[in-house]
Amino acid sequence: MGASDRTVEEKVARIANRGHGVVTRQQLFRAGVSRREIESRLRSGMLLRAHPGVYRAGHRAPSVEATYLAAVFAAGEGAVLTGRRGRASLGARQGTGPRPRGHRYKRTTH
């Protein structure tokens, strides 16, 4: 791997560190990562597809927070996590929130 590969890896890691290991295709594009570089990392397993256009960066055991964030990113602009899961993610409940179930998410507009 050359210097440009390390640069891509650093960009992915910087974004992933801010979002529980979750990155979106748009975040990667904005950071200067090309479509070809994304596809290469998907093939190598460095990026793992969570939802269309939403990836986990290099790990197979996502946290509950990463699973929630990936679903919110997949739902798009204006999406929010609600109910018990939303309250738990904000620390409004004691203990952990309920485990994520399926791929139920809905888009809201403000």
N, CA, C and O atoms as CSV, one atom per row, in Angstrom:
chain,resi,resn,atom,element,x,y,z
A,1,MET,N,N,0.846,-1.186,0.000
A,1,MET,CA,C,0.000,0.000,0.000
A,1,MET,C,C,0.880,1.234,0.000
A,1,MET,O,O,1.863,1.311,0.737
A,2,GLY,N,N,0.522,2.188,-0.823
A,2,GLY,CA,C,1.298,3.411,-0.929
A,2,GLY,C,C,0.783,4.500,-0.018
A,2,GLY,O,O,-0.120,4.297,0.793
A,3,ALA,N,N,1.391,5.666,-0.179
A,3,ALA,CA,C,1.028,6.811,0.676
A,3,ALA,C,C,-0.427,7.210,0.503
A,3,ALA,O,O,-1.080,7.603,1.470
A,4,SER,N,N,-0.951,7.112,-0.732
A,4,SER,CA,C,-2.353,7.511,-0.928
A,4,SER,C,C,-3.301,6.581,-0.184
A,4,SER,O,O,-4.358,7.017,0.273
A,5,ASP,N,N,-2.938,5.299,-0.054
A,5,ASP,CA,C,-3.767,4.364,0.711
A,5,ASP,C,C,-3.791,4.749,2.184
A,5,ASP,O,O,-4.847,4.719,2.816
A,6,ARG,N,N,-2.659,5.104,2.725
A,6,ARG,CA,C,-2.624,5.521,4.131
A,6,ARG,C,C,-3.476,6.763,4.329
A,6,ARG,O,O,-4.162,6.892,5.343
A,7,THR,N,N,-3.436,7.673,3.373
A,7,THR,CA,C,-4.234,8.891,3.461
A,7,THR,C,C,-5.718,8.548,3.501
A,7,THR,O,O,-6.464,9.123,4.293
A,8,VAL,N,N,-6.153,7.623,2.661
A,8,VAL,CA,C,-7.555,7.199,2.663
A,8,VAL,C,C,-7.895,6.551,3.995
A,8,VAL,O,O,-8.944,6.827,4.577
A,9,GLU,N,N,-7.001,5.683,4.481
A,9,GLU,CA,C,-7.261,5.008,5.750
A,9,GLU,C,C,-7.397,6.038,6.877
A,9,GLU,O,O,-8.261,5.903,7.743
A,10,GLU,N,N,-6.555,7.047,6.863
A,10,GLU,CA,C,-6.621,8.089,7.891
A,10,GLU,C,C,-7.935,8.860,7.801
A,10,GLU,O,O,-8.536,9.186,8.825
A,11,LYS,N,N,-8.382,9.151,6.582
A,11,LYS,CA,C,-9.657,9.866,6.406
A,11,LYS,C,C,-10.817,9.035,6.930
A,11,LYS,O,O,-11.685,9.550,7.634
A,12,VAL,N,N,-10.834,7.753,6.590
A,12,VAL,CA,C,-11.903,6.866,7.063
A,12,VAL,C,C,-11.873,6.789,8.585
A,12,VAL,O,O,-12.915,6.884,9.234
A,13,ALA,N,N,-10.683,6.615,9.154
A,13,ALA,CA,C,-10.564,6.501,10.610
A,13,ALA,C,C,-11.023,7.779,11.307
A,13,ALA,O,O,-11.695,7.710,12.336
A,14,ARG,N,N,-10.673,8.939,10.764
A,14,ARG,CA,C,-11.067,10.207,11.391
A,14,ARG,C,C,-12.588,10.343,11.437
A,14,ARG,O,O,-13.148,10.737,12.460
A,15,ILE,N,N,-13.252,10.018,10.334
A,15,ILE,CA,C,-14.717,10.098,10.289
A,15,ILE,C,C,-15.334,9.050,11.216
A,15,ILE,O,O,-16.259,9.348,11.971
A,16,ALA,N,N,-14.818,7.826,11.154
A,16,ALA,CA,C,-15.358,6.729,11.954
A,16,ALA,C,C,-15.208,6.997,13.448
A,16,ALA,O,O,-16.086,6.634,14.231
A,17,ASN,N,N,-14.122,7.618,13.848
A,17,ASN,CA,C,-13.908,7.908,15.273
A,17,ASN,C,C,-14.942,8.868,15.829
A,17,ASN,O,O,-15.228,8.845,17.026
A,18,ARG,N,N,-15.501,9.705,14.984
A,18,ARG,CA,C,-16.526,10.659,15.443
A,18,ARG,C,C,-17.909,10.036,15.479
A,18,ARG,O,O,-18.812,10.609,16.089
A,19,GLY,N,N,-18.111,8.881,14.846
A,19,GLY,CA,C,-19.457,8.319,14.722
A,19,GLY,C,C,-19.581,6.860,15.083
A,19,GLY,O,O,-20.210,6.101,14.347
A,20,HIS,N,N,-18.997,6.440,16.200
A,20,HIS,CA,C,-19.146,5.058,16.672
A,20,HIS,C,C,-18.710,4.040,15.618
A,20,HIS,O,O,-19.225,2.922,15.593
A,21,GLY,N,N,-17.763,4.414,14.745
A,21,GLY,CA,C,-17.283,3.490,13.721
A,21,GLY,C,C,-18.145,3.457,12.474
A,21,GLY,O,O,-17.928,2.615,11.603
A,22,VAL,N,N,-19.123,4.357,12.366
A,22,VAL,CA,C,-20.045,4.392,11.229
A,22,VAL,C,C,-19.698,5.575,10.331
A,22,VAL,O,O,-19.479,6.686,10.813
A,23,VAL,N,N,-19.649,5.328,9.022
A,23,VAL,CA,C,-19.387,6.391,8.045
A,23,VAL,C,C,-20.401,6.282,6.915
A,23,VAL,O,O,-20.921,5.201,6.640
A,24,THR,N,N,-20.677,7.395,6.269
A,24,THR,CA,C,-21.568,7.362,5.106
A,24,THR,C,C,-20.760,7.623,3.840
A,24,THR,O,O,-19.668,8.190,3.882
A,25,ARG,N,N,-21.317,7.202,2.733
A,25,ARG,CA,C,-20.687,7.439,1.433
A,25,ARG,C,C,-20.488,8.941,1.219
A,25,ARG,O,O,-19.439,9.361,0.732
A,26,GLN,N,N,-21.482,9.747,1.579
A,26,GLN,CA,C,-21.374,11.196,1.399
A,26,GLN,C,C,-20.266,11.786,2.266
A,26,GLN,O,O,-19.546,12.675,1.811
A,27,GLN,N,N,-20.111,11.315,3.500
A,27,GLN,CA,C,-19.018,11.794,4.354
A,27,GLN,C,C,-17.666,11.474,3.712
A,27,GLN,O,O,-16.756,12.302,3.719
A,28,LEU,N,N,-17.547,10.270,3.162
A,28,LEU,CA,C,-16.298,9.872,2.520
A,28,LEU,C,C,-16.024,10.722,1.282
A,28,LEU,O,O,-14.896,11.168,1.070
A,29,PHE,N,N,-17.052,10.947,0.466
A,29,PHE,CA,C,-16.876,11.808,-0.715
A,29,PHE,C,C,-16.410,13.200,-0.299
A,29,PHE,O,O,-15.480,13.749,-0.889
A,30,ARG,N,N,-17.065,13.775,0.728
A,30,ARG,CA,C,-16.683,15.117,1.192
A,30,ARG,C,C,-15.242,15.160,1.693
A,30,ARG,O,O,-14.589,16.200,1.611
A,31,ALA,N,N,-14.743,14.039,2.211
A,31,ALA,CA,C,-13.365,13.966,2.699
A,31,ALA,C,C,-12.371,13.707,1.569
A,31,ALA,O,O,-11.164,13.650,1.803
A,32,GLY,N,N,-12.876,13.550,0.343
A,32,GLY,CA,C,-11.992,13.345,-0.803
A,32,GLY,C,C,-11.724,11.898,-1.154
A,32,GLY,O,O,-10.817,11.615,-1.937
A,33,VAL,N,N,-12.490,10.973,-0.595
A,33,VAL,CA,C,-12.341,9.556,-0.910
A,33,VAL,C,C,-13.179,9.271,-2.160
A,33,VAL,O,O,-14.355,9.629,-2.224
A,34,SER,N,N,-12.566,8.629,-3.141
A,34,SER,CA,C,-13.256,8.384,-4.417
A,34,SER,C,C,-14.151,7.150,-4.342
A,34,SER,O,O,-14.033,6.327,-3.433
A,35,ARG,N,N,-15.038,7.047,-5.311
A,35,ARG,CA,C,-15.922,5.877,-5.431
A,35,ARG,C,C,-15.079,4.602,-5.543
A,35,ARG,O,O,-15.387,3.588,-4.915
A,36,ARG,N,N,-14.013,4.665,-6.348
A,36,ARG,CA,C,-13.138,3.507,-6.534
A,36,ARG,C,C,-12.462,3.110,-5.216
A,36,ARG,O,O,-12.337,1.922,-4.920
A,37,GLU,N,N,-12.029,4.089,-4.430
A,37,GLU,CA,C,-11.388,3.810,-3.142
A,37,GLU,C,C,-12.380,3.199,-2.155
A,37,GLU,O,O,-12.017,2.316,-1.378
A,38,ILE,N,N,-13.619,3.659,-2.181
A,38,ILE,CA,C,-14.655,3.076,-1.320
A,38,ILE,C,C,-14.898,1.622,-1.710
A,38,ILE,O,O,-14.922,0.744,-0.848
A,39,GLU,N,N,-15.077,1.365,-3.005
A,39,GLU,CA,C,-15.333,0.001,-3.484
A,39,GLU,C,C,-14.184,-0.934,-3.128
A,39,GLU,O,O,-14.411,-2.090,-2.773
A,40,SER,N,N,-12.950,-0.440,-3.221
A,40,SER,CA,C,-11.780,-1.242,-2.870
A,40,SER,C,C,-11.817,-1.629,-1.392
A,40,SER,O,O,-11.510,-2.768,-1.040
A,41,ARG,N,N,-12.187,-0.698,-0.540
A,41,ARG,CA,C,-12.251,-0.981,0.895
A,41,ARG,C,C,-13.420,-1.894,1.241
A,41,ARG,O,O,-13.335,-2.658,2.203
A,42,LEU,N,N,-14.499,-1.832,0.487
A,42,LEU,CA,C,-15.600,-2.782,0.675
A,42,LEU,C,C,-15.131,-4.193,0.323
A,42,LEU,O,O,-15.433,-5.146,1.042
A,43,ARG,N,N,-14.398,-4.328,-0.776
A,43,ARG,CA,C,-13.899,-5.654,-1.178
A,43,ARG,C,C,-12.914,-6.222,-0.156
A,43,ARG,O,O,-12.919,-7.424,0.110
A,44,SER,N,N,-12.070,-5.362,0.414
A,44,SER,CA,C,-11.038,-5.832,1.353
A,44,SER,C,C,-11.599,-6.092,2.749
A,44,SER,O,O,-10.945,-6.753,3.556
A,45,GLY,N,N,-12.802,-5.583,3.051
A,45,GLY,CA,C,-13.386,-5.752,4.373
A,45,GLY,C,C,-13.082,-4.618,5.332
A,45,GLY,O,O,-13.512,-4.651,6.485
A,46,MET,N,N,-12.341,-3.607,4.870
A,46,MET,CA,C,-12.080,-2.464,5.743
A,46,MET,C,C,-13.367,-1.688,5.996
A,46,MET,O,O,-13.574,-1.168,7.093
A,47,LEU,N,N,-14.233,-1.609,4.985
A,47,LEU,CA,C,-15.578,-1.046,5.147
A,47,LEU,C,C,-16.574,-2.186,5.021
A,47,LEU,O,O,-16.462,-3.022,4.125
A,48,LEU,N,N,-17.541,-2.216,5.912
A,48,LEU,CA,C,-18.585,-3.240,5.900
A,48,LEU,C,C,-19.931,-2.554,5.704
A,48,LEU,O,O,-20.274,-1.633,6.446
A,49,ARG,N,N,-20.687,-2.992,4.721
A,49,ARG,CA,C,-21.971,-2.364,4.409
A,49,ARG,C,C,-22.985,-2.630,5.524
A,49,ARG,O,O,-23.285,-3.781,5.840
A,50,ALA,N,N,-23.513,-1.545,6.119
A,50,ALA,CA,C,-24.558,-1.666,7.137
A,50,ALA,C,C,-25.925,-1.443,6.502
A,50,ALA,O,O,-26.883,-2.150,6.814
A,51,HIS,N,N,-26.012,-0.470,5.623
A,51,HIS,CA,C,-27.209,-0.106,4.860
A,51,HIS,C,C,-26.695,0.492,3.556
A,51,HIS,O,O,-25.510,0.811,3.467
A,52,PRO,N,N,-27.536,0.656,2.550
A,52,PRO,CA,C,-27.062,1.307,1.324
A,52,PRO,C,C,-26.468,2.692,1.647
A,52,PRO,O,O,-27.142,3.552,2.213
A,53,GLY,N,N,-25.202,2.882,1.275
A,53,GLY,CA,C,-24.532,4.160,1.493
A,53,GLY,C,C,-24.078,4.408,2.915
A,53,GLY,O,O,-23.624,5.507,3.235
A,54,VAL,N,N,-24.193,3.394,3.788
A,54,VAL,CA,C,-23.776,3.516,5.193
A,54,VAL,C,C,-22.898,2.305,5.517
A,54,VAL,O,O,-23.270,1.163,5.249
A,55,TYR,N,N,-21.722,2.579,6.102
A,55,TYR,CA,C,-20.743,1.520,6.348
A,55,TYR,C,C,-20.244,1.549,7.781
A,55,TYR,O,O,-20.248,2.590,8.437
A,56,ARG,N,N,-19.813,0.383,8.255
A,56,ARG,CA,C,-19.050,0.289,9.493
A,56,ARG,C,C,-17.590,0.201,9.085
A,56,ARG,O,O,-17.254,-0.492,8.125
A,57,ALA,N,N,-16.733,0.889,9.796
A,57,ALA,CA,C,-15.320,0.931,9.437
A,57,ALA,C,C,-14.543,-0.152,10.175
A,57,ALA,O,O,-14.211,-0.003,11.351
A,58,GLY,N,N,-14.257,-1.246,9.466
A,58,GLY,CA,C,-13.300,-2.239,9.892
A,58,GLY,C,C,-13.575,-3.079,11.108
A,58,GLY,O,O,-12.632,-3.640,11.666
A,59,HIS,N,N,-14.791,-3.202,11.552
A,59,HIS,CA,C,-15.051,-4.102,12.672
A,59,HIS,C,C,-16.375,-4.810,12.449
A,59,HIS,O,O,-17.295,-4.268,11.836
A,60,ARG,N,N,-16.451,-6.012,12.950
A,60,ARG,CA,C,-17.640,-6.832,12.713
A,60,ARG,C,C,-18.620,-6.824,13.869
A,60,ARG,O,O,-19.730,-7.336,13.724
A,61,ALA,N,N,-18.254,-6.264,15.011
A,61,ALA,CA,C,-19.132,-6.280,16.184
A,61,ALA,C,C,-19.500,-4.848,16.555
A,61,ALA,O,O,-18.877,-4.254,17.436
A,62,PRO,N,N,-20.515,-4.289,15.884
A,62,PRO,CA,C,-20.867,-2.895,16.172
A,62,PRO,C,C,-21.518,-2.755,17.550
A,62,PRO,O,O,-22.180,-3.670,18.039
A,63,SER,N,N,-21.316,-1.611,18.147
A,63,SER,CA,C,-21.985,-1.311,19.412
A,63,SER,C,C,-23.462,-1.032,19.129
A,63,SER,O,O,-23.860,-0.845,17.979
A,64,VAL,N,N,-24.251,-1.007,20.171
A,64,VAL,CA,C,-25.661,-0.652,20.022
A,64,VAL,C,C,-25.764,0.749,19.417
A,64,VAL,O,O,-26.581,0.994,18.530
A,65,GLU,N,N,-24.917,1.670,19.913
A,65,GLU,CA,C,-24.948,3.044,19.395
A,65,GLU,C,C,-24.618,3.086,17.906
A,65,GLU,O,O,-25.224,3.852,17.157
A,66,ALA,N,N,-23.656,2.263,17.471
A,66,ALA,CA,C,-23.301,2.225,16.053
A,66,ALA,C,C,-24.471,1.714,15.213
A,66,ALA,O,O,-24.721,2.223,14.120
A,67,THR,N,N,-25.180,0.722,15.715
A,67,THR,CA,C,-26.334,0.185,14.997
A,67,THR,C,C,-27.430,1.239,14.875
A,67,THR,O,O,-28.032,1.398,13.813
A,68,TYR,N,N,-27.686,1.960,15.971
A,68,TYR,CA,C,-28.688,3.035,15.930
A,68,TYR,C,C,-28.269,4.127,14.952
A,68,TYR,O,O,-29.075,4.569,14.133
A,69,LEU,N,N,-27.005,4.566,15.034
A,69,LEU,CA,C,-26.529,5.644,14.174
A,69,LEU,C,C,-26.585,5.240,12.700
A,69,LEU,O,O,-26.955,6.052,11.853
A,70,ALA,N,N,-26.226,4.011,12.391
A,70,ALA,CA,C,-26.289,3.534,11.009
A,70,ALA,C,C,-27.726,3.598,10.484
A,70,ALA,O,O,-27.947,3.995,9.340
A,71,ALA,N,N,-28.697,3.213,11.306
A,71,ALA,CA,C,-30.103,3.269,10.889
A,71,ALA,C,C,-30.546,4.712,10.662
A,71,ALA,O,O,-31.261,4.997,9.701
A,72,VAL,N,N,-30.131,5.618,11.533
A,72,VAL,CA,C,-30.493,7.033,11.370
A,72,VAL,C,C,-29.857,7.585,10.101
A,72,VAL,O,O,-30.524,8.284,9.337
A,73,PHE,N,N,-28.581,7.286,9.860
A,73,PHE,CA,C,-27.927,7.733,8.625
A,73,PHE,C,C,-28.648,7.170,7.399
A,73,PHE,O,O,-28.844,7.882,6.413
A,74,ALA,N,N,-29.043,5.895,7.457
A,74,ALA,CA,C,-29.720,5.268,6.318
A,74,ALA,C,C,-31.062,5.927,6.030
A,74,ALA,O,O,-31.481,6.005,4.876
A,75,ALA,N,N,-31.735,6.400,7.070
A,75,ALA,CA,C,-33.047,7.041,6.888
A,75,ALA,C,C,-32.921,8.424,6.248
A,75,ALA,O,O,-33.885,8.929,5.673
A,76,GLY,N,N,-31.763,9.028,6.339
A,76,GLY,CA,C,-31.519,10.272,5.623
A,76,GLY,C,C,-31.669,11.534,6.454
A,76,GLY,O,O,-31.897,11.495,7.663
A,77,GLU,N,N,-31.533,12.649,5.761
A,77,GLU,CA,C,-31.596,13.988,6.358
A,77,GLU,C,C,-32.860,14.155,7.200
A,77,GLU,O,O,-33.959,13.834,6.748
A,78,GLY,N,N,-32.702,14.649,8.399
A,78,GLY,CA,C,-33.847,14.905,9.265
A,78,GLY,C,C,-34.309,13.704,10.073
A,78,GLY,O,O,-35.256,13.821,10.851
A,79,ALA,N,N,-33.663,12.543,9.909
A,79,ALA,CA,C,-34.070,11.347,10.642
A,79,ALA,C,C,-33.666,11.467,12.109
A,79,ALA,O,O,-32.639,12.063,12.434
A,80,VAL,N,N,-34.476,10.902,12.978
A,80,VAL,CA,C,-34.198,10.900,14.418
A,80,VAL,C,C,-34.503,9.533,15.000
A,80,VAL,O,O,-35.290,8.766,14.446
A,81,LEU,N,N,-33.878,9.246,16.109
A,81,LEU,CA,C,-34.144,8.029,16.862
A,81,LEU,C,C,-35.147,8.390,17.945
A,81,LEU,O,O,-34.906,9.320,18.715
A,82,THR,N,N,-36.256,7.685,18.024
A,82,THR,CA,C,-37.316,8.052,18.960
A,82,THR,C,C,-37.614,6.911,19.932
A,82,THR,O,O,-37.003,5.844,19.867
A,83,GLY,N,N,-38.550,7.152,20.820
A,83,GLY,CA,C,-39.009,6.133,21.753
A,83,GLY,C,C,-37.947,5.774,22.781
A,83,GLY,O,O,-37.083,6.588,23.103
A,84,ARG,N,N,-38.018,4.550,23.291
A,84,ARG,CA,C,-37.079,4.105,24.325
A,84,ARG,C,C,-35.650,4.134,23.830
A,84,ARG,O,O,-34.738,4.472,24.584
A,85,ARG,N,N,-35.443,3.784,22.570
A,85,ARG,CA,C,-34.088,3.785,22.014
A,85,ARG,C,C,-33.525,5.196,21.969
A,85,ARG,O,O,-32.359,5.411,22.302
A,86,GLY,N,N,-34.332,6.146,21.566
A,86,GLY,CA,C,-33.885,7.539,21.526
A,86,GLY,C,C,-33.577,8.076,22.905
A,86,GLY,O,O,-32.562,8.744,23.104
A,87,ARG,N,N,-34.440,7.791,23.849
A,87,ARG,CA,C,-34.196,8.261,25.228
A,87,ARG,C,C,-32.932,7.638,25.799
A,87,ARG,O,O,-32.149,8.321,26.459
A,88,ALA,N,N,-32.726,6.358,25.553
A,88,ALA,CA,C,-31.534,5.682,26.070
A,88,ALA,C,C,-30.274,6.256,25.430
A,88,ALA,O,O,-29.262,6.426,26.108
A,89,SER,N,N,-30.323,6.557,24.130
A,89,SER,CA,C,-29.137,7.087,23.452
A,89,SER,C,C,-28.763,8.470,23.957
A,89,SER,O,O,-27.604,8.874,23.861
A,90,LEU,N,N,-29.724,9.194,24.489
A,90,LEU,CA,C,-29.459,10.529,25.040
A,90,LEU,C,C,-29.130,10.482,26.529
A,90,LEU,O,O,-28.868,11.516,27.145
A,91,GLY,N,N,-29.145,9.294,27.098
A,91,GLY,CA,C,-28.847,9.156,28.518
A,91,GLY,C,C,-30.012,9.529,29.407
A,91,GLY,O,O,-29.828,9.745,30.604
A,92,ALA,N,N,-31.209,9.610,28.849
A,92,ALA,CA,C,-32.384,9.993,29.632
A,92,ALA,C,C,-32.942,8.819,30.432
A,92,ALA,O,O,-33.842,9.003,31.252
A,93,ARG,N,N,-32.426,7.634,30.205
A,93,ARG,CA,C,-32.842,6.446,30.952
A,93,ARG,C,C,-31.631,5.869,31.643
A,93,ARG,O,O,-30.506,6.035,31.170
A,94,GLN,N,N,-31.840,5.205,32.734
A,94,GLN,CA,C,-30.742,4.495,33.361
A,94,GLN,C,C,-30.593,3.160,32.671
A,94,GLN,O,O,-31.570,2.583,32.192
A,95,GLY,N,N,-29.371,2.671,32.622
A,95,GLY,CA,C,-29.108,1.390,31.978
A,95,GLY,C,C,-28.992,1.565,30.478
A,95,GLY,O,O,-28.907,2.683,29.971
A,96,THR,N,N,-28.989,0.454,29.784
A,96,THR,CA,C,-28.847,0.486,28.335
A,96,THR,C,C,-30.212,0.449,27.674
A,96,THR,O,O,-31.192,0.003,28.271
A,97,GLY,N,N,-30.268,0.905,26.476
A,97,GLY,CA,C,-31.508,0.871,25.713
A,97,GLY,C,C,-31.777,-0.529,25.193
A,97,GLY,O,O,-30.928,-1.414,25.299
A,98,PRO,N,N,-32.946,-0.724,24.637
A,98,PRO,CA,C,-33.266,-2.036,24.078
A,98,PRO,C,C,-32.380,-2.332,22.878
A,98,PRO,O,O,-31.923,-1.416,22.196
A,99,ARG,N,N,-32.141,-3.603,22.624
A,99,ARG,CA,C,-31.339,-4.015,21.470
A,99,ARG,C,C,-32.060,-3.605,20.195
A,99,ARG,O,O,-33.289,-3.652,20.138
A,100,PRO,N,N,-31.302,-3.199,19.158
A,100,PRO,CA,C,-31.931,-2.879,17.874
A,100,PRO,C,C,-32.625,-4.112,17.308
A,100,PRO,O,O,-32.162,-5.238,17.494
A,101,ARG,N,N,-33.739,-3.888,16.615
A,101,ARG,CA,C,-34.473,-4.983,15.984
A,101,ARG,C,C,-34.673,-4.654,14.524
A,101,ARG,O,O,-35.127,-3.561,14.186
A,102,GLY,N,N,-34.340,-5.584,13.663
A,102,GLY,CA,C,-34.608,-5.428,12.241
A,102,GLY,C,C,-34.057,-4.137,11.679
A,102,GLY,O,O,-33.086,-3.581,12.191
A,103,HIS,N,N,-34.682,-3.674,10.634
A,103,HIS,CA,C,-34.258,-2.442,9.969
A,103,HIS,C,C,-35.410,-1.459,9.926
A,103,HIS,O,O,-35.725,-0.907,8.872
A,104,ARG,N,N,-36.047,-1.237,11.084
A,104,ARG,CA,C,-37.172,-0.301,11.131
A,104,ARG,C,C,-36.658,1.080,11.435
A,104,ARG,O,O,-36.143,1.341,12.522
A,105,TYR,N,N,-36.794,1.941,10.497
A,105,TYR,CA,C,-36.461,3.336,10.709
A,105,TYR,C,C,-37.365,4.141,9.814
A,105,TYR,O,O,-37.802,3.655,8.771
A,106,LYS,N,N,-37.649,5.358,10.204
A,106,LYS,CA,C,-38.487,6.166,9.334
A,106,LYS,C,C,-37.943,7.576,9.248
A,106,LYS,O,O,-37.322,8.090,10.178
A,107,ARG,N,N,-38.190,8.164,8.137
A,107,ARG,CA,C,-37.702,9.495,7.841
A,107,ARG,C,C,-38.721,10.510,8.349
A,107,ARG,O,O,-39.929,10.335,8.188
A,108,THR,N,N,-38.212,11.571,8.964
A,108,THR,CA,C,-39.086,12.635,9.409
A,108,THR,C,C,-38.630,13.933,8.763
A,108,THR,O,O,-37.482,14.052,8.335
A,109,THR,N,N,-39.517,14.888,8.695
A,109,THR,CA,C,-39.150,16.198,8.156
A,109,THR,C,C,-39.430,17.249,9.214
A,109,THR,O,O,-40.339,17.107,10.032
A,110,HIS,N,N,-38.654,18.278,9.183
A,110,HIS,CA,C,-38.811,19.354,10.166
A,110,HIS,C,C,-39.113,20.635,9.456
A,110,HIS,O,O,-39.283,21.671,10.098
